[in-house]
Amino acid sequence: MDYPLLLGIFPQVLLDGLILGFMYALVALGYTMVYGVLEFINFAHSEIFVTGAFVGVEILLSLQHAGLLDRVSPVLVLLLILGAGMTVSGLLAVAVERIAYRPLRGAPRLIPLISAIGVSFFLQDLIRLVESVWRNAFNLVYPGLEPLNRRFELTATVDVSVKALVVIAASLLMLLALHLLVNKTRLGTAIRAVAEDQATASLMGINVDRMISITFLIGGAMGGAAGVLFGVQYSLINPYTGFTPGLKAFTAAVLGGIGNIPGAMTGGLVLGLLEAFAASYLSLLTGGAFGAEYKDIFAFSVLILILIFRPQGLLGEVVRGRA
């Protein structure tokens, strides 16, 4: 076994895992916020994620077609597509909650779950239809923003691109902003009150429907931001791009403790690191018997083990109290 090689690629694998982990964490927050308030898994969240990615690529392609992409500051372009992706995905999440989930709020849990799966398939085909009519293609590539593609060589075996640093910095800022919003503001207090007990919160003058809509708005906006950052980092997207990252983000939410916001962040980072190390080291450690193609099996095996041995997650599932 080539131990110098194993040690030599460790910093690069760690960096790649952190980038992937922050991406999963942003998407996982959408799952965990909705579950924390409604005890419901929004399986359409992966399509809300990919909607943000398509909003970003459409703006970039429009700027490129108009000849403005190279004339406008990359920072402004990035802020524009992030803001647009978060806005559209957040509003889409609110619309989905209002149309597909709110009428079923008092129904048995299986019914809204089936509705969420139906919304997921509907949004996939809607994105494919719109892009096929608009561009006669639905496999789109993010135009490169030249300054973001620059790479810095940290060591002989480790380099990092500007866009990777942007992904990490943007993710950290948004995760910090969400933490402060939920824990340090009156709005966050109202959301937590609704999560604790909807009936009591309503008696205290809190508009429960509005707080639930705001929760979907925030979760959808986080998903949209993750979609834009995913497109910037990995370039190629299509209507089905959100399925696997969405499933892994759900795994991250369960891994950290479903309904637990710090748990979603922790679970995303842990899963991203595990997947990066599996992709890079499985082939080396098994003499080529297993390669990077087995990283997804490894990730979901972790979910199975967590469900068996610690179903409440690493940081514990948020359990509602009752007065």
PATI-751349 format. One line per 4 residues: their letters; for each residue x, y, z of N, C-alpha, C, O. Coordinates in steps of 0.1 Angstrom, whole numbers, plus 5000, padded with zeros to 4 digits. Example, Ala and Ser with C-alpha at 12.3 -4.5 7.8 and 13.67 -1.06 7.14 Angstrom:
2
AS	5132:4943:5078:5123:4955:5078:5132:4967:5078:5142:4967:5085; 5128:4978:5071:5137:4989:5071:5129:5000:5079:5134:5011:5080
END
This chain:
323
MDYP	5008:4988:5000:5000:5000:5000:5009:5012:5000:5019:5013:5007; 5005:5022:4992:5013:5034:4990:5009:5044:5000:5001:5053:4998; 5016:5044:5012:5012:5053:5023:5016:5067:5020:5008:5076:5023; 5027:5070:5013:5030:5084:5010:5019:5090:5001:5015:5102:5002
LLLG	5014:5082:4991:5003:5087:4983:4990:5090:4991:4984:5100:4989; 4987:5081:5000:4975:5082:5008:4976:5095:5016:4966:5103:5017; 4988:5098:5022:4990:5110:5030:4990:5123:5021:4986:5133:5025; 4996:5121:5009:4998:5132:5000:4985:5138:4995:4984:5150:4993
IFPQ	4975:5129:4992:4962:5134:4987:4953:5138:4998:4942:5143:4995; 4956:5136:5010:4947:5138:5021:4942:5153:5021:4930:5155:5022; 4951:5163:5020:4945:5177:5021:4936:5180:5010:4926:5187:5012; 4938:5175:4998:4929:5178:4986:4916:5171:4988:4905:5177:4986
VLLD	4916:5159:4993:4904:5151:4996:4896:5158:5007:4883:5159:5006; 4903:5163:5017:4896:5170:5028:4889:5183:5023:4878:5186:5026; 4896:5190:5014:4890:5203:5008:4878:5199:5000:4868:5206:5001; 4879:5189:4991:4868:5185:4983:4856:5181:4991:4844:5183:4988
GLIL	4859:5173:5002:4848:5169:5011:4841:5180:5018:4829:5180:5020; 4849:5191:5022:4842:5202:5028:4833:5210:5018:4822:5214:5022; 4838:5211:5006:4829:5218:4996:4816:5210:4994:4805:5216:4994; 4817:5197:4992:4805:5189:4990:4797:5189:5003:4784:5189:5002
GFMY	4803:5189:5014:4796:5189:5027:4788:5201:5029:4776:5201:5034; 4793:5213:5026:4786:5225:5028:4774:5226:5018:4763:5231:5021; 4776:5220:5006:4765:5219:4997:4753:5211:5002:4742:5215:5002; 4757:5199:5008:4746:5191:5014:4740:5197:5026:4728:5196:5028
ALVA	4748:5205:5033:4743:5211:5045:4732:5222:5042:4722:5223:5048; 4735:5229:5031:4725:5240:5027:4712:5233:5023:4701:5238:5026; 4713:5222:5015:4700:5215:5011:4693:5209:5023:4681:5209:5024; 4701:5203:5032:4696:5196:5043:4688:5205:5052:4679:5201:5059
LGYT	4692:5218:5053:4685:5227:5061:4670:5229:5057:4662:5231:5066; 4668:5228:5044:4654:5229:5039:4646:5217:5045:4634:5219:5049; 4651:5205:5044:4644:5194:5050:4642:5195:5065:4631:5193:5069; 4652:5199:5072:4651:5199:5086:4643:5210:5092:4636:5208:5102
MVYG	4642:5221:5085:4634:5232:5090:4619:5228:5088:4611:5231:5097; 4616:5223:5077:4602:5219:5074:4598:5208:5084:4587:5208:5090; 4607:5198:5086:4604:5187:5096:4602:5193:5110:4594:5188:5117; 4611:5202:5113:4610:5208:5127:4597:5215:5130:4593:5215:5141
VLEF	4591:5220:5120:4578:5227:5122:4566:5218:5120:4556:5218:5128; 4566:5210:5109:4555:5202:5105:4556:5187:5108:4547:5179:5106; 4568:5183:5112:4571:5168:5112:4568:5161:5099:4561:5151:5099; 4573:5167:5088:4569:5163:5075:4581:5164:5066:4588:5174:5067
INFA	4584:5154:5058:4596:5154:5049:4591:5159:5035:4583:5153:5029; 4596:5170:5031:4593:5176:5018:4602:5171:5007:4612:5176:5005; 4597:5159:5001:4606:5153:4991:4606:5161:4978:4613:5157:4969; 4598:5171:4977:4600:5180:4965:4611:5190:4967:4614:5198:4958
HSEI	4618:5190:4978:4628:5200:4980:4640:5198:4971:4647:5208:4968; 4643:5186:4966:4653:5184:4956:4651:5192:4943:4660:5196:4936; 4638:5193:4939:4634:5200:4927:4634:5215:4929:4637:5223:4920; 4632:5219:4942:4633:5233:4945:4648:5237:4944:4651:5248:4940
FVTG	4657:5228:4949:4671:5230:4947:4675:5232:4933:4683:5241:4929; 4670:5223:4924:4675:5223:4910:4668:5235:4903:4674:5240:4893; 4657:5240:4908:4651:5252:4902:4660:5264:4904:4662:5272:4894; 4666:5265:4916:4676:5276:4918:4687:5275:4908:4692:5285:4903
AFVG	4692:5262:4906:4703:5261:4896:4699:5265:4882:4707:5271:4875; 4687:5262:4878:4683:5266:4864:4681:5281:4864:4683:5287:4853; 4676:5288:4874:4675:5302:4874:4688:5309:4872:4690:5318:4864; 4698:5303:4879:4712:5309:4878:4717:5307:4864:4723:5316:4859
VEIL	4716:5295:4858:4722:5293:4845:4714:5301:4834:4721:5306:4825; 4701:5303:4836:4694:5311:4826:4699:5326:4826:4700:5332:4816; 4701:5331:4838:4706:5345:4839:4720:5346:4833:4723:5355:4826; 4728:5336:4836:4742:5337:4830:4742:5335:4815:4749:5342:4808
LSLQ	4733:5326:4810:4733:5325:4795:4727:5337:4789:4731:5341:4778; 4717:5344:4795:4712:5356:4790:4722:5367:4790:4723:5375:4780; 4730:5368:4800:4741:5378:4801:4751:5375:4790:4757:5385:4784; 4754:5363:4789:4764:5359:4779:4759:5362:4764:4767:5367:4756
HAGL	4747:5359:4762:4741:5362:4749:4741:5377:4746:4743:5381:4734; 4739:5385:4756:4739:5400:4754:4753:5406:4754:4754:5418:4752; 4763:5397:4756:4777:5402:4756:4780:5410:4769:4790:5417:4769; 4773:5408:4780:4775:5415:4792:4783:5407:4803:4788:5412:4813
LDRV	4784:5394:4800:4790:5385:4811:4804:5389:4814:4808:5388:4826; 4812:5393:4804:4826:5396:4807:4828:5411:4810:4839:5415:4814; 4817:5419:4810:4818:5433:4813:4814:5436:4827:4818:5447:4832; 4806:5428:4833:4801:5430:4846:4810:5423:4856:4815:5412:4854
SPVL	4811:5429:4868:4819:5423:4878:4814:5410:4882:4802:5408:4884; 4823:5400:4883:4819:5386:4886:4812:5386:4900:4803:5377:4902; 4817:5394:4909:4810:5395:4922:4796:5399:4921:4787:5393:4928; 4793:5409:4913:4779:5413:4911:4771:5402:4904:4759:5400:4908
VLLL	4777:5396:4894:4770:5385:4887:4766:5374:4897:4755:5368:4897; 4776:5370:4905:4774:5359:4915:4763:5363:4925:4754:5355:4928; 4763:5376:4930:4753:5380:4939:4739:5380:4932:4729:5377:4938; 4739:5384:4919:4726:5385:4912:4720:5371:4911:4709:5369:4913
ILGA	4728:5361:4906:4723:5348:4904:4719:5341:4918:4710:5333:4918; 4727:5344:4928:4724:5339:4941:4710:5344:4946:4702:5337:4951; 4709:5358:4945:4697:5364:4949:4685:5359:4941:4674:5356:4947; 4686:5358:4928:4675:5354:4920:4672:5339:4923:4660:5336:4924
GMTV	4682:5331:4924:4679:5316:4927:4672:5314:4940:4663:5306:4941; 4677:5322:4950:4670:5321:4964:4656:5326:4963:4647:5320:4970; 4654:5337:4956:4640:5343:4956:4630:5334:4949:4620:5331:4954; 4634:5329:4937:4625:5320:4929:4623:5307:4936:4611:5302:4937
SGLL	4633:5301:4942:4632:5288:4949:4623:5290:4961:4615:5281:4965; 4626:5301:4969:4618:5303:4981:4603:5305:4978:4595:5300:4985; 4600:5313:4968:4586:5315:4964:4580:5303:4959:4568:5300:4961; 4587:5295:4951:4582:5282:4947:4579:5273:4959:4569:5266:4958
AVAV	4588:5272:4969:4585:5264:4980:4572:5269:4988:4564:5260:4992; 4570:5282:4988:4558:5287:4995:4546:5283:4987:4536:5279:4992; 4547:5284:4973:4535:5280:4965:4532:5265:4966:4520:5261:4967; 4543:5257:4967:4540:5243:4969:4534:5240:4982:4524:5232:4983
ERIA	4538:5247:4993:4532:5245:5006:4517:5249:5005:4508:5242:5011; 4514:5260:4999:4500:5265:4999:4491:5256:4990:4480:5254:4994; 4496:5251:4979:4488:5243:4970:4487:5229:4974:4476:5223:4974; 4498:5223:4977:4499:5208:4978:4499:5203:4992:4496:5191:4995
YRPL	4504:5211:5002:4505:5206:5016:4495:5212:5026:4490:5204:5034; 4492:5224:5025:4483:5230:5034:4469:5224:5035:4464:5222:5046; 4463:5221:5023:4450:5214:5024:4450:5200:5030:4440:5195:5034; 4462:5195:5031:4463:5181:5037:4469:5181:5051:4473:5171:5056
RGAP	4470:5193:5057:4477:5194:5070:4471:5185:5081:4479:5179:5089; 4458:5183:5081:4452:5174:5091:4451:5160:5087:4446:5152:5095; 4455:5156:5075:4454:5143:5070:4465:5134:5076:4475:5139:5082; 4463:5120:5075:4473:5111:5080:4486:5114:5073:4486:5119:5061
RLIP	4498:5111:5079:4511:5116:5074:4514:5110:5060:4521:5116:5053; 4509:5098:5057:4512:5092:5044:4507:5100:5033:4513:5100:5022; 4496:5107:5035:4489:5114:5024:4498:5126:5019:4500:5127:5007; 4502:5135:5028:4511:5146:5023:4524:5141:5018:4530:5147:5009
LISA	4529:5129:5023:4541:5124:5018:4540:5120:5003:4548:5122:4995; 4528:5114:5000:4525:5110:4986:4524:5123:4978:4529:5123:4966; 4518:5133:4983:4516:5146:4976:4530:5152:4973:4532:5157:4962; 4539:5151:4983:4553:5156:4981:4560:5149:4969:4567:5155:4961
IGVS	4558:5135:4969:4565:5128:4958:4559:5132:4945:4566:5133:4935; 4545:5134:4944:4539:5138:4932:4543:5152:4927:4546:5154:4916; 4545:5161:4937:4550:5174:4934:4564:5173:4928:4568:5180:4919; 4572:5164:4934:4586:5162:4929:4586:5158:4914:4594:5164:4906
FFLQ	4578:5148:4910:4578:5144:4896:4572:5155:4887:4577:5157:4876; 4562:5162:4892:4556:5173:4885:4566:5184:4881:4567:5189:4870; 4574:5188:4892:4584:5199:4889:4595:5194:4880:4600:5202:4872; 4599:5182:4881:4609:5176:4872:4605:5178:4858:4612:5183:4849
DLIR	4593:5173:4855:4588:5174:4841:4585:5188:4837:4586:5191:4825; 4580:5196:4846:4578:5210:4843:4591:5217:4838:4591:5225:4828; 4602:5215:4846:4614:5221:4842:4619:5216:4829:4624:5224:4820; 4617:5203:4827:4621:5197:4814:4613:5203:4802:4619:5206:4792
LVES	4600:5205:4804:4591:5210:4794:4595:5225:4791:4597:5229:4779; 4597:5233:4801:4600:5247:4799:4614:5249:4792:4615:5256:4782; 4624:5241:4796:4637:5242:4790:4637:5237:4776:4644:5242:4767; 4629:5226:4773:4628:5221:4760:4622:5230:4750:4626:5232:4739
VWRN	4611:5237:4755:4604:5247:4746:4613:5259:4745:4614:5265:4734; 4620:5264:4756:4627:5276:4755:4641:5275:4748:4644:5283:4740; 4648:5264:4751:4661:5262:4745:4663:5250:4737:4674:5247:4732; 4653:5242:4736:4653:5229:4729:4664:5220:4735:4670:5212:4728
AFNL	4667:5222:4747:4677:5214:4755:4674:5215:4769:4670:5226:4774; 4677:5205:4777:4675:5207:4792:4688:5202:4799:4688:5201:4811; 4698:5198:4792:4711:5196:4798:4719:5209:4795:4724:5211:4784; 4721:5217:4806:4727:5230:4804:4740:5231:4812:4742:5224:4822
VYPG	4749:5239:4807:4762:5241:4813:4764:5255:4817:4761:5265:4810; 4768:5257:4830:4770:5271:4835:4782:5277:4828:4793:5272:4827; 4779:5289:4822:4791:5296:4816:4801:5300:4827:4798:5303:4838; 4814:5298:4823:4824:5301:4833:4826:5316:4836:4827:5324:4826
LEPL	4828:5319:4848:4832:5333:4852:4847:5333:4854:4851:5327:4864; 4854:5338:4845:4868:5336:4844:4876:5338:4858:4884:5329:4861; 4874:5349:4865:4881:5350:4878:4878:5338:4888:4886:5335:4896; 4866:5332:4887:4862:5322:4896:4869:5309:4892:4870:5300:4901
NRRF	4874:5307:4880:4881:5295:4876:4896:5295:4879:4902:5285:4877; 4901:5306:4884:4915:5306:4887:4918:5296:4899:4910:5295:4908; 4930:5290:4898:4934:5281:4908:4947:5285:4915:4955:5291:4909; 4947:5282:4928:4959:5285:4936:4965:5272:4940:4959:5264:4946
ELTA	4978:5271:4938:4985:5259:4942:4990:5261:4956:5000:5269:4958; 4984:5254:4965:4988:5255:4979:5001:5247:4982:5010:5251:4989; 5001:5234:4977:5013:5226:4978:5014:5219:4965:5007:5221:4955; 5024:5210:4964:5026:5202:4952:5015:5193:4948:5013:5190:4937
TVDV	5007:5189:4958:4995:5180:4955:4982:5186:4958:4972:5180:4957; 4982:5199:4963:4969:5205:4966:4967:5219:4959:4976:5227:4960; 4956:5220:4952:4953:5233:4947:4938:5236:4949:4930:5226:4951; 4934:5248:4949:4921:5252:4952:4917:5263:4942:4924:5272:4939
SVKA	4904:5262:4937:4899:5272:4928:4892:5283:4936:4888:5281:4947; 4891:5295:4930:4884:5306:4936:4870:5303:4938:4864:5306:4949; 4863:5296:4929:4849:5292:4931:4847:5283:4942:4837:5283:4949; 4857:5274:4945:4856:5265:4957:4856:5273:4970:4848:5271:4979
LVVI	4864:5283:4970:4865:5292:4982:4852:5300:4983:4847:5303:4994; 4846:5304:4972:4834:5312:4972:4823:5303:4977:4814:5308:4985; 4822:5290:4973:4812:5281:4978:4813:5280:4993:4803:5280:5000; 4825:5278:4998:4827:5276:5013:4823:5289:5020:4816:5288:5030
AASL	4827:5300:5015:4825:5313:5022:4810:5316:5022:4804:5320:5032; 4803:5314:5010:4789:5317:5009:4781:5308:5018:4771:5312:5024; 4785:5295:5018:4778:5286:5027:4779:5289:5041:4769:5289:5049; 4791:5293:5046:4793:5296:5060:4785:5309:5063:4779:5309:5074
LMLL	4785:5319:5054:4777:5331:5057:4762:5328:5058:4755:5333:5067; 4757:5320:5049:4742:5317:5049:4739:5308:5061:4728:5310:5067; 4747:5299:5065:4744:5291:5076:4745:5299:5089:4736:5297:5098; 4754:5308:5090:4755:5317:5102:4743:5326:5102:4737:5328:5113
ALHL	4739:5332:5091:4727:5340:5090:4714:5333:5095:4706:5339:5102; 4713:5321:5090:4701:5313:5094:4701:5310:5109:4691:5311:5116; 4713:5307:5114:4714:5304:5129:4710:5316:5137:4703:5315:5147; 4715:5328:5133:4711:5340:5140:4696:5343:5138:4690:5348:5148
LVNK	4691:5341:5126:4677:5344:5124:4668:5335:5133:4658:5340:5139; 4671:5322:5134:4663:5313:5141:4664:5315:5156:4654:5313:5164; 4676:5319:5161:4678:5319:5175:4679:5333:5182:4679:5334:5194; 4680:5343:5173:4683:5356:5179:4672:5367:5175:4674:5379:5178
TRLG	4662:5363:5168:4652:5373:5163:4638:5369:5168:4636:5357:5171; 4629:5379:5167:4615:5376:5171:4609:5366:5161:4601:5358:5165; 4612:5368:5148:4607:5358:5138:4611:5344:5141:4603:5335:5141; 4624:5342:5145:4629:5329:5148:4622:5324:5160:4619:5312:5161
TAIR	4619:5332:5170:4612:5328:5182:4598:5323:5178:4593:5313:5184; 4591:5330:5169:4578:5326:5165:4578:5313:5158:4570:5305:5160; 4588:5311:5149:4589:5298:5142:4592:5287:5152:4586:5276:5150; 4600:5289:5162:4603:5279:5172:4590:5276:5180:4588:5265:5184
AVAE	4582:5286:5183:4570:5285:5190:4560:5276:5182:4554:5267:5188; 4559:5279:5170:4550:5271:5161:4555:5256:5160:4547:5247:5160; 4568:5254:5160:4574:5241:5160:4571:5234:5173:4569:5221:5173; 4571:5241:5184:4568:5235:5197:4554:5231:5198:4551:5219:5203
DQAT	4544:5240:5195:4530:5237:5197:4522:5247:5189:4521:5258:5193; 4516:5242:5178:4509:5251:5169:4497:5257:5176:4494:5269:5174; 4489:5249:5183:4477:5254:5190:4480:5265:5200:4474:5275:5200; 4490:5263:5209:4494:5272:5219:4499:5285:5212:4497:5296:5217
ASLM	4508:5283:5202:4513:5295:5195:4502:5303:5189:4503:5316:5189; 4492:5297:5183:4480:5304:5178:4473:5312:5189:4469:5323:5186; 4471:5306:5200:4465:5313:5212:4473:5325:5216:4467:5334:5222; 4486:5324:5214:4495:5336:5218:4495:5347:5208:4503:5356:5209
GINV	4487:5345:5197:4487:5356:5187:4496:5354:5175:4497:5363:5167; 4502:5342:5174:4511:5340:5163:4503:5334:5151:4495:5325:5153; 4505:5340:5139:4498:5335:5127:4506:5322:5123:4516:5323:5117; 4500:5311:5126:4507:5298:5123:4509:5296:5108:4520:5292:5104
DRMI	4499:5298:5100:4500:5296:5086:4511:5305:5080:4519:5301:5071; 4512:5317:5085:4523:5326:5080:4537:5321:5084:4546:5322:5076; 4538:5316:5096:4551:5311:5101:4555:5299:5093:4567:5297:5090; 4545:5290:5090:4548:5279:5082:4553:5283:5068:4562:5277:5062
SITF	4546:5293:5062:4550:5298:5049:4564:5304:5049:4572:5301:5040; 4567:5311:5059:4580:5317:5061:4591:5306:5062:4602:5307:5057; 4587:5295:5069:4597:5284:5071:4600:5278:5057:4611:5275:5054; 4589:5276:5049:4591:5271:5036:4599:5280:5027:4608:5276:5019
LIGG	4597:5293:5029:4604:5304:5021:4619:5303:5025:4627:5303:5015; 4622:5302:5037:4636:5302:5041:4643:5289:5037:4654:5289:5031; 4636:5277:5039:4642:5265:5034:4643:5264:5019:4654:5259:5014; 4633:5269:5012:4635:5270:4997:4646:5279:4993:4653:5275:4983
AMGG	4647:5290:4999:4658:5299:4996:4672:5293:4998:4681:5295:4990; 4673:5286:5009:4686:5279:5011:4688:5268:5000:4700:5267:4996; 4678:5261:4996:4679:5251:4986:4683:5258:4973:4691:5253:4965; 4677:5270:4969:4680:5277:4957:4694:5281:4957:4701:5281:4947
AAGV	4699:5286:4968:4713:5291:4969:4722:5279:4967:4733:5280:4960; 4719:5267:4973:4727:5255:4971:4727:5251:4956:4737:5247:4951; 4715:5253:4949:4715:5249:4935:4724:5258:4927:4731:5253:4918; 4724:5271:4930:4733:5280:4922:4747:5277:4925:4756:5276:4915
LFGV	4751:5275:4937:4765:5271:4941:4769:5258:4935:4780:5256:4931; 4759:5248:4934:4762:5236:4928:4765:5238:4913:4775:5232:4908; 4757:5246:4906:4760:5248:4892:4773:5255:4890:4780:5252:4880; 4776:5265:4898:4789:5272:4897:4801:5263:4899:4811:5264:4892
QYSL	4799:5254:4908:4810:5244:4912:4812:5233:4902:4823:5230:4898; 4800:5227:4898:4801:5215:4890:4796:5216:4875:4797:5207:4867; 4791:5228:4872:4788:5232:4858:4776:5226:4852:4766:5233:4848; 4775:5213:4850:4764:5206:4842:4752:5204:4851:4753:5198:4862
INPY	4740:5208:4846:4728:5205:4853:4717:5201:4844:4718:5203:4832; 4707:5194:4849:4696:5190:4841:4684:5188:4851:4686:5189:4863; 4672:5186:4846:4660:5186:4855:4661:5175:4866:4654:5175:4876; 4670:5165:4864:4671:5154:4874:4683:5155:4882:4686:5146:4890
TGFT	4690:5166:4881:4703:5168:4889:4700:5168:4904:4709:5164:4911; 4688:5173:4908:4686:5175:4922:4683:5162:4929:4683:5161:4941; 4680:5151:4922:4675:5139:4928:4686:5133:4938:4683:5131:4950; 4698:5130:4933:4708:5124:4941:4713:5133:4952:4714:5129:4964
PGLK	4716:5146:4949:4720:5155:4960:4709:5157:4970:4712:5158:4982; 4696:5157:4966:4685:5159:4975:4684:5147:4984:4681:5148:4996; 4686:5135:4978:4685:5123:4986:4697:5122:4997:4695:5118:5008; 4708:5127:4992:4720:5127:5002:4718:5138:5012:4723:5136:5024
AFTA	4712:5149:5008:4710:5159:5018:4700:5155:5029:4701:5158:5041; 4690:5147:5024:4680:5141:5034:4688:5131:5043:4685:5131:5055; 4697:5124:5037:4705:5115:5045:4713:5123:5055:4715:5119:5067; 4719:5134:5051:4726:5143:5060:4718:5148:5071:4722:5149:5083
AVLG	4705:5152:5068:4696:5157:5078:4693:5146:5089:4693:5149:5101; 4691:5134:5084:4688:5122:5093:4701:5119:5101:4701:5116:5113; 4712:5120:5094:4725:5117:5101:4728:5127:5112:4732:5122:5123; 4725:5139:5110:4727:5149:5121:4716:5150:5131:4719:5154:5143
GIGN	4704:5145:5128:4693:5146:5137:4682:5154:5130:4682:5166:5131; 4672:5147:5124:4662:5154:5117:4654:5164:5126:4650:5161:5137; 4652:5176:5121:4646:5187:5128:4656:5195:5136:4652:5205:5143; 4669:5191:5136:4679:5198:5144:4688:5206:5134:4695:5200:5126
IPGA	4688:5220:5135:4695:5228:5125:4710:5226:5126:4716:5224:5116; 4716:5227:5138:4730:5223:5139:4733:5209:5134:4744:5206:5128; 4724:5200:5137:4726:5186:5132:4726:5185:5117:4734:5177:5112; 4718:5193:5110:4718:5193:5095:4731:5198:5090:4736:5192:5080
MTGG	4737:5208:5096:4750:5213:5092:4760:5203:5094:4769:5200:5086; 4760:5197:5106:4770:5186:5110:4769:5174:5101:4779:5169:5096; 4756:5170:5099:4754:5158:5090:4759:5161:5076:4764:5152:5070; 4756:5173:5070:4761:5176:5057:4776:5175:5056:4781:5169:5046
LVLG	4783:5181:5065:4797:5181:5065:4803:5167:5066:4812:5163:5059; 4797:5159:5076:4802:5145:5078:4800:5137:5065:4809:5129:5061; 4788:5138:5059:4785:5130:5047:4794:5134:5036:4799:5126:5028; 4796:5147:5034:4805:5152:5023:4819:5147:5025:4825:5142:5015
LLEA	4824:5147:5037:4837:5142:5040:4838:5127:5038:4848:5122:5031; 4828:5120:5043:4828:5105:5041:4828:5101:5026:4835:5092:5021; 4820:5109:5018:4818:5105:5004:4831:5109:4997:4836:5101:4988; 4838:5120:5000:4850:5124:4993:4861:5114:4997:4869:5110:4988
FAAS	4862:5110:5009:4872:5100:5013:4870:5086:5007:4879:5079:5003; 4857:5082:5006:4854:5070:4999:4857:5070:4985:4863:5060:4980; 4854:5081:4978:4857:5082:4964:4872:5082:4961:4876:5076:4951; 4880:5087:4970:4894:5088:4967:4902:5076:4973:4912:5072:4967
YLSL	4898:5070:4984:4906:5060:4991:4901:5046:4989:4909:5037:4991; 4889:5044:4984:4884:5030:4983:4893:5022:4973:4896:5011:4976; 4896:5028:4962:4904:5021:4952:4918:5018:4957:4923:5007:4955; 4924:5028:4964:4937:5026:4969:4938:5016:4980:4947:5008:4981
LTGG	4927:5016:4989:4928:5007:5001:4924:4992:4997:4927:4983:5004; 4916:4991:4986:4912:4977:4982:4919:4972:4970:4915:4962:4964; 4930:4979:4966:4938:4974:4955:4930:4974:4941:4933:4966:4932; 4921:4984:4940:4913:4985:4928:4900:4977:4927:4893:4978:4918
AFGA	4898:4969:4938:4885:4961:4938:4873:4970:4938:4863:4967:4932; 4874:4981:4946:4863:4990:4946:4868:5004:4943:4879:5008:4947; 4860:5011:4934:4864:5024:4930:4855:5035:4934:4846:5033:4943; 4857:5047:4928:4849:5058:4932:4834:5056:4929:4825:5063:4935
EYKD	4830:5047:4920:4816:5045:4917:4809:5039:4929:4796:5039:4928; 4816:5034:4939:4809:5029:4951:4807:5039:4962:4802:5035:4973; 4810:5052:4959:4809:5062:4970:4794:5064:4974:4792:5066:4986; 4785:5062:4965:4771:5064:4968:4766:5053:4977:4758:5055:4987
IFAF	4770:5040:4974:4767:5029:4983:4772:5031:4997:4766:5028:5007; 4784:5037:4998:4790:5039:5011:4782:5050:5018:4780:5048:5030; 4778:5060:5011:4770:5071:5018:4757:5066:5023:4754:5069:5035; 4750:5058:5016:4737:5053:5020:4738:5042:5030:4729:5039:5038
SVLI	4750:5035:5030:4752:5025:5041:4754:5032:5054:4750:5026:5064; 4759:5044:5054:4760:5051:5066:4747:5054:5072:4744:5054:5084; 4737:5058:5063:4723:5061:5067:4717:5048:5074:4711:5050:5084; 4719:5037:5068:4714:5025:5073:4719:5022:5087:4712:5019:5096
LILI	4732:5024:5089:4739:5021:5102:4733:5031:5112:4731:5028:5124; 4732:5044:5108:4727:5054:5117:4713:5050:5122:4709:5051:5134; 4704:5046:5112:4690:5043:5116:4690:5031:5125:4681:5030:5133; 4699:5022:5123:4700:5010:5132:4705:5013:5146:4699:5009:5156
FRPQ	4716:5020:5147:4723:5021:5159:4720:5035:5167:4722:5035:5179; 4717:5045:5159:4714:5058:5165:4703:5065:5157:4706:5075:5150; 4691:5060:5158:4680:5066:5149:4678:5081:5152:4672:5087:5143; 4681:5086:5163:4679:5100:5166:4690:5109:5160:4689:5121:5161
GLLG	4700:5104:5153:4710:5111:5147:4722:5115:5156:4721:5112:5168; 4732:5121:5150:4744:5124:5158:4742:5134:5169:4747:5132:5180; 4734:5144:5166:4731:5155:5176:4717:5153:5183:4714:5161:5191; 4710:5143:5178:4697:5141:5184:4686:5148:5177:4687:5159:5173
EVVR	4675:5140:5174:4663:5146:5168:4656:5155:5178:4656:5153:5190; 4651:5167:5172:4644:5176:5181:4630:5170:5184:4623:5167:5175; 4628:5168:5197:4615:5163:5201:4607:5173:5208:4612:5180:5217; 4595:5175:5203:4586:5185:5209:4581:5182:5223:4577:5171:5226
GRA	4581:5192:5231:4575:5191:5244:4561:5195:5244:4556:5201:5235; 4554:5191:5254:4540:5194:5255:4537:5199:5270:4541:5193:5279; 4531:5211:5271:4528:5216:5284:4517:5208:5291:4513:5211:5302
END
